């Protein structure tokens, strides 16, 4: 069972997969808990009651280990086919938006369009830095 379309932070990829983006500084939205979470933080995330994966990703920057990030994003995309998957960083914009844009590319959105695609469907300020934008364009080539 996946997320409900239209719920706070939920983005529908072209394939129909639903993902929830959010900031960890805010309370989780009402409704079911995730089955899996991908947490993009400079340090380890707080303990979660569901399966999760952490990618070391400092605020405003890029993942410290790009291969680990690629593997985590691919796992997240695969899980989203049938599970409630959330992606989160501290505020839910830069790193979360960058990851959502990368997932959109994995799902078929052209790399040069993915940032605009996520901004239109998730948060108009998603993907905050020029190097995050470049990462989306180059991460899967």
ABEGO torsion letter per residue (X at the ends): XBBBBGBBGBBBBAAGBBBBBBBAABBBBBEBBBABBBBBBABBBBBBABBBBBBBBBBGBBBABAAAAAAAAAAAAAAAAABBBBBBBAAGAAAAAAAAAAAAAAAGBBAAAAAAAAAAAABAABGABAAAAAAAAAAAX
